[in-house]
Amino acid sequence: MNLKLYAHPFSSYCQKALIALYENQTPFEFRMLAHDDSRATAELEALWPLKRFPALVDDGRTVVEANIIIEHLALYPPGPVQLIPREPRAALDVRMMDGFFDNYVSTPQQKIVFDSIRAVRARDAQGVAEARAMLDTAYRWLDEKMAGREWACGAAFSLADCAAAPALFYADWTHPIGEVFENVHAYRRRLLARPSFTRAVDEARPYRPLFPFGAPDRD
């Protein structure tokens, strides 16, 4: 593979893709998307006019959306860490949990963050309240789901954990996980200790001042 990843280290969905790359020590060129360097942004726009990231280029083929990037990496060629099970039912479980973290943890978390940087007159108080309620429900459901589990779908680290790591990392900064959800806290700690995510978190440290609520003095 001749890979280029267009991404920013502080982005949760970019971290999701980076975790998969780091898990398999896959070589790639990092094309940093930065406001003070328009070259990579112009390249991304030429490849993907919506300019959403991450975006992966593999020998001229453009792949967008973090979960599809990880699916692509599993095929061309697969690495030693199998992030998507070969057994179809197990693969469905992984994809379901991946969707849970994207839709019911990351999405409401980002709703709260993006609302906070709007002009006051344009803010959506009801939408933010609904997002916080969704996070509380997601934490409760996940706490029950993680009882007796090491990773999102059991004993093996998977695509679902690539999604969970940045989702829970930023969600706890934005709408703290209740102390009662001990299984979620323990899972989040395991994710932070995973070398692939530790690397992603460390690479993002210089950008913590970008977090609108102020990054906590932890993690």
Secondary structure by P-SEA (a helix, b strand, c coil): cbbbbbcccccaaaaaaaaaaaaacbbbbbbccccccaaaaaaaaaacccccccbbbccccccccaaaaaaaaacccccccccccccaaaaaaaaaaaaaaacccaaaaaaaaaaaacccccccaaaaaaaaaaaaaaaaaaaaaaccccccccccccaaaaaaaaaaaaaaacccccccaaaaaaaaaaaaacaaaaaaaaaaccccccccccccccc
